[in-house]
């Protein structure tokens, strides 16, 4: 995947937007939950390389499978 080609101004504005989105209480809670789950899985000896935690299905999935609401798209996501 190539990087976005943004002007310097657009790049700065995007960084501000991304930081604001990443620091919302919901995103911070998900990041903390993900850290706890990953640490626990590593401790159990589960191979989680290349996998992300799916907060909806409550399990580790490949990065590819953890996108787009399991193939149904994000518009219908609850």
C-alpha distances in whole Angstrom, upper triangle without the diagonal:
4,7,9,12,15,19,20,22,19,17,20,21,18,18,22,21,18,21,24,22,21,25,26,29,27,24,26,28,25,23,27,27,24,25,29,27,25,28,30,28,28,32,33,31,28,25,22,19,16,18,18,21,22,24,26,26,27,26,23,20,17,14,13,17,17,15,17,21,21,20,22,20,21,24,26,25,28
4,6,9,12,15,17,19,17,15,18,19,16,17,21,20,18,21,23,22,22,25,27,30,28,25,27,29,26,25,28,29,26,27,31,30,28,30,33,31,31,34,35,33,31,28,25,22,19,21,21,24,25,27,28,29,30,29,26,23,20,17,17,20,20,18,20,23,24,23,25,23,23,25,28,27,30
4,6,9,12,13,16,13,11,14,16,13,13,17,17,15,18,20,19,19,23,25,28,27,23,25,28,25,23,27,28,25,26,30,29,27,30,33,31,31,34,36,34,32,29,26,23,20,22,21,24,25,27,28,30,30,29,26,24,22,18,18,22,21,19,20,24,25,24,26,23,23,25,28,27,30
4,6,10,11,13,10,9,13,13,11,12,16,15,14,17,19,18,19,22,24,27,26,23,25,28,26,24,28,29,27,28,31,31,29,32,35,34,33,37,38,37,34,32,28,26,23,24,23,26,26,27,29,30,31,30,28,26,24,20,20,23,22,19,20,24,25,24,26,23,22,24,27,26,29
4,7,9,12,9,9,12,13,12,14,17,17,16,19,21,21,22,25,26,30,29,26,28,31,29,28,31,33,30,31,35,35,33,35,38,37,37,40,42,40,38,35,32,29,26,28,27,29,30,31,32,34,35,34,32,30,27,24,23,27,26,23,24,27,29,28,29,26,25,27,30,29,32
4,6,8,6,6,9,10,9,11,14,14,14,17,19,19,20,23,25,28,28,25,27,30,29,27,31,32,30,31,35,35,33,36,39,38,38,41,43,41,39,37,33,31,28,29,28,30,30,31,33,35,36,35,33,31,29,25,25,28,27,24,25,28,30,29,30,26,25,27,30,30,32
4,5,5,6,9,10,10,12,14,15,16,18,20,21,22,24,26,30,30,27,29,32,31,29,33,35,33,34,37,38,36,38,41,41,40,44,45,44,42,40,36,34,31,32,31,33,33,34,36,38,39,38,36,35,32,29,29,32,30,28,28,31,34,33,33,30,28,30,33,33,35
4,6,5,6,9,10,11,13,14,15,17,19,20,21,23,25,29,29,26,28,31,30,28,32,34,32,33,36,37,35,37,40,40,40,43,45,44,42,39,36,34,31,32,31,33,34,34,36,38,39,39,36,35,33,29,30,33,31,29,30,33,35,34,35,32,30,31,35,34,35
4,5,5,6,9,10,11,13,14,16,17,19,20,21,23,27,28,25,27,30,30,28,31,34,32,33,36,37,36,38,41,41,41,44,46,45,43,41,37,35,33,33,32,33,34,34,36,38,39,39,37,36,34,30,31,34,31,29,29,32,35,34,35,31,29,30,34,33,34
4,5,5,6,9,10,10,12,14,15,16,18,20,22,25,26,23,25,28,27,26,29,31,30,31,34,35,34,36,39,39,39,42,43,43,41,38,35,33,30,31,29,31,31,31,32,35,36,36,34,33,31,27,28,30,28,25,26,29,31,31,31,27,25,26,30,29,31
4,5,5,6,9,10,10,12,14,15,16,18,20,24,24,22,23,26,25,24,27,29,28,28,32,32,31,33,36,36,36,39,41,40,38,35,32,30,27,28,26,28,29,29,31,34,34,34,32,31,29,25,26,29,26,24,25,28,30,30,31,27,25,27,30,29,31
4,5,5,6,9,10,11,12,14,15,17,19,23,24,21,22,25,25,23,26,29,28,28,31,32,31,33,36,36,36,39,41,40,39,37,33,31,29,30,28,29,30,30,32,34,34,35,33,32,31,27,28,31,28,26,27,30,32,32,33,29,27,28,32,30,31
4,5,5,6,9,10,11,12,14,16,17,21,22,20,21,24,24,23,26,28,27,28,31,32,32,33,36,36,37,39,41,41,39,37,34,32,30,30,27,29,29,29,30,33,33,34,32,32,30,27,28,30,27,25,25,28,31,31,31,27,25,26,29,28,29
4,5,5,6,8,10,10,12,14,16,20,20,17,19,22,21,20,23,26,24,25,29,29,28,31,33,33,34,36,38,38,36,34,30,29,26,26,24,25,25,25,27,30,30,30,29,28,27,23,24,26,24,21,22,24,27,27,27,24,21,23,26,25,26
4,5,5,6,9,10,10,12,15,18,19,16,17,21,20,18,21,24,23,23,26,27,26,28,31,31,31,34,36,36,34,32,29,27,25,25,23,24,25,25,27,30,29,30,28,27,26,23,24,26,24,22,23,25,28,28,29,26,23,25,28,26,27
4,6,5,6,9,10,11,13,16,18,15,16,20,20,19,21,24,23,24,27,28,28,29,32,33,33,35,38,38,36,34,31,30,27,27,25,26,26,25,27,30,30,31,29,29,28,25,27,28,25,24,24,26,29,30,30,27,24,25,28,26,27
4,5,5,6,9,10,11,15,16,13,15,18,18,18,21,23,22,23,26,27,27,29,31,32,32,35,37,37,35,33,30,29,26,26,23,24,23,23,25,28,28,29,28,27,27,23,24,26,23,21,21,23,26,27,27,23,20,21,24,23,23
4,5,5,6,9,10,14,14,11,13,16,15,14,18,20,19,20,23,24,23,25,28,28,29,31,33,33,31,30,26,25,23,22,19,20,20,20,22,25,25,25,24,24,23,20,21,23,20,18,19,21,24,25,25,22,19,21,23,21,22
4,5,5,6,9,12,13,11,11,15,15,13,16,19,18,19,22,23,23,24,27,28,28,30,33,33,31,30,26,26,24,23,20,21,21,21,23,26,25,26,25,25,25,21,24,25,22,21,22,23,26,27,28,25,22,24,26,23,24
4,6,5,7,10,12,10,11,14,15,14,17,19,19,20,23,24,24,26,28,29,30,32,34,35,33,32,28,28,26,25,22,22,22,21,23,26,26,27,26,26,26,23,25,26,23,21,22,23,26,28,27,24,21,22,25,22,22
4,5,6,9,9,7,10,12,12,12,15,17,17,18,21,22,22,24,26,27,28,30,32,32,30,29,26,26,24,22,19,19,19,17,19,22,22,24,23,23,23,20,22,23,19,18,18,19,23,24,24,21,17,19,21,19,19
4,6,9,9,6,7,10,10,9,12,14,14,15,18,19,19,21,23,24,25,27,29,29,27,26,23,23,21,20,16,17,17,16,18,21,21,22,21,21,21,18,21,22,18,17,19,20,23,24,24,22,19,21,23,20,20
4,6,8,6,6,10,11,10,12,14,15,16,18,20,20,22,24,25,26,28,30,31,29,29,25,25,24,22,19,19,19,17,20,23,22,23,23,24,24,22,24,25,21,21,22,23,25,27,27,25,21,23,25,22,21
4,5,5,6,9,10,11,12,14,15,17,19,20,21,23,24,26,27,29,30,32,30,30,26,27,25,23,20,19,18,16,18,22,21,23,23,24,25,22,24,25,21,20,21,21,24,26,26,23,20,21,22,19,18
4,6,5,6,9,10,10,12,14,15,17,18,20,21,23,24,26,27,29,30,29,29,25,27,26,23,20,18,18,15,17,20,19,22,22,24,25,23,25,25,21,21,22,22,25,27,26,24,21,22,23,20,18
4,6,5,6,9,10,11,12,14,15,16,18,20,21,22,24,26,27,28,27,27,23,25,23,21,17,15,14,12,13,17,16,18,19,20,22,20,22,22,18,18,19,18,21,23,23,21,18,19,20,16,15
4,5,5,6,9,10,10,12,14,15,16,18,20,21,22,24,26,27,25,24,21,22,20,18,14,13,13,11,14,17,16,18,18,19,20,17,20,20,16,16,17,17,20,22,22,20,17,19,20,17,16
4,5,5,6,9,10,11,12,14,15,17,18,20,21,23,24,26,24,24,21,22,21,19,16,14,15,13,16,19,17,19,18,20,21,19,22,22,18,19,21,20,23,25,26,24,21,23,24,20,19
4,5,5,6,9,10,11,12,14,15,17,18,20,21,23,24,23,23,20,22,21,19,15,13,13,11,14,16,14,16,17,19,21,19,22,22,18,19,21,20,22,25,25,23,21,23,23,19,18
4,5,5,6,9,10,10,12,14,15,16,18,20,21,22,20,21,17,19,18,15,12,9,10,8,11,13,12,13,14,15,17,16,19,18,14,15,17,16,19,21,22,20,18,20,21,17,16
4,5,5,6,9,10,10,12,14,15,16,18,20,21,19,19,16,17,16,14,11,10,11,10,14,16,14,14,14,16,17,15,19,19,15,16,19,19,20,23,24,22,20,23,23,20,19
4,5,5,6,9,10,11,12,14,16,17,19,20,19,20,17,18,18,16,13,11,13,12,15,17,14,15,15,18,19,18,22,21,18,20,22,21,23,26,27,26,23,26,26,22,21
4,5,5,6,9,10,11,12,14,15,17,18,17,18,15,17,17,15,12,9,11,9,12,14,11,12,12,15,17,17,20,19,16,18,20,19,21,24,25,24,22,25,24,20,19
4,5,5,6,9,10,10,12,14,15,16,15,15,12,14,14,11,8,6,9,8,12,13,10,10,10,12,14,14,17,16,13,16,19,18,19,22,23,23,21,24,24,20,20
4,6,5,6,9,10,11,12,14,15,14,15,12,14,15,13,10,9,12,12,16,16,13,13,12,15,16,16,19,19,17,19,22,21,22,25,27,26,24,27,27,24,23
4,6,5,6,9,10,11,12,14,14,15,13,15,17,14,13,10,13,12,16,16,13,13,13,16,18,18,22,21,18,21,24,23,23,27,28,28,26,29,29,25,24
4,6,5,6,9,10,11,12,11,12,10,13,14,12,10,8,11,10,14,13,10,9,9,13,15,16,19,18,16,19,22,20,21,24,26,25,24,27,27,23,22
4,5,5,6,9,10,10,9,10,8,10,12,10,9,8,12,12,16,15,12,10,9,12,14,14,18,17,15,18,22,21,21,24,26,26,25,28,28,25,25
4,5,5,6,9,10,10,11,10,12,15,13,13,12,15,16,19,18,15,14,12,16,17,18,21,21,19,22,25,25,25,28,30,30,28,32,32,28,28
4,5,5,6,9,9,11,11,14,16,14,14,12,15,15,18,17,14,12,12,16,18,19,22,21,20,23,26,25,25,28,30,30,29,32,31,28,27
4,5,5,6,5,8,7,11,13,11,12,11,14,15,18,16,13,10,9,13,15,17,20,19,18,21,24,23,23,26,28,28,28,31,30,27,27
4,5,5,6,7,7,10,13,12,13,13,16,18,21,19,16,14,12,15,16,17,21,21,19,23,26,26,25,28,30,31,30,34,33,30,30
4,5,8,10,11,14,17,16,16,16,19,20,23,21,18,16,15,18,19,21,24,24,23,26,29,29,28,31,33,34,33,36,36,32,32
4,6,9,11,14,17,16,16,15,18,19,22,20,17,14,14,17,19,21,24,23,22,26,29,28,27,30,32,33,32,36,35,31,31
4,6,9,11,15,14,16,16,19,21,23,21,18,15,14,16,17,20,22,22,22,25,28,28,26,29,32,33,33,36,35,32,32
4,6,9,12,11,13,13,16,18,20,17,15,12,10,12,14,16,19,18,18,22,25,24,23,26,28,29,29,33,32,29,29
4,6,9,9,11,12,15,18,20,18,16,13,10,11,11,14,16,16,17,20,23,23,22,24,27,28,28,32,31,28,29
4,6,5,8,9,12,15,17,16,14,11,7,9,9,11,14,14,13,17,20,20,19,22,25,25,25,28,28,25,26
4,5,9,11,14,17,20,18,17,14,10,10,9,10,13,14,14,17,20,21,20,22,25,25,25,29,29,26,28
4,7,10,13,16,18,17,16,13,10,9,6,7,9,11,11,13,17,18,17,19,22,22,22,26,26,24,26
4,7,9,13,15,13,13,10,6,5,4,5,9,9,9,12,15,16,15,17,20,20,20,24,24,21,22
4,6,9,12,11,10,8,5,6,6,6,9,9,7,10,13,14,13,16,18,18,17,21,21,18,19
4,6,9,9,7,6,4,6,9,9,12,11,8,11,14,13,13,17,18,18,17,21,20,17,17
4,5,6,5,5,6,6,9,9,11,9,6,9,11,10,10,14,15,15,14,17,17,13,14
4,6,5,7,9,10,13,13,15,13,9,12,13,11,12,16,16,16,14,17,16,13,12
4,6,8,11,11,14,14,15,12,10,11,12,9,10,14,14,14,13,15,14,10,10
4,6,8,9,13,14,15,11,10,12,13,10,10,14,14,15,15,18,16,13,12
4,7,9,13,14,16,13,11,14,16,13,13,17,18,19,18,20,19,16,15
4,6,10,12,14,11,10,14,16,14,13,17,18,19,19,22,21,17,18
4,7,9,11,10,9,12,15,14,13,16,19,19,19,23,22,19,19
4,6,8,6,6,10,13,12,10,13,16,17,17,21,20,18,19
4,5,5,6,9,13,13,11,13,17,17,18,21,21,19,21
4,6,5,7,11,12,11,13,16,15,16,19,20,18,20
4,5,6,9,11,9,10,14,13,14,18,19,17,20
4,6,8,9,6,8,11,12,13,17,17,15,17
4,7,7,7,9,12,11,12,15,15,13,15
4,6,7,8,10,9,9,13,13,11,14
4,6,6,7,5,5,9,10,9,12
4,6,5,5,6,9,8,6,9
4,6,7,9,12,11,10,12
4,6,9,11,11,11,14
4,7,8,7,8,11
4,6,7,7,11
4,5,5,9
4,6,9
4,6
4
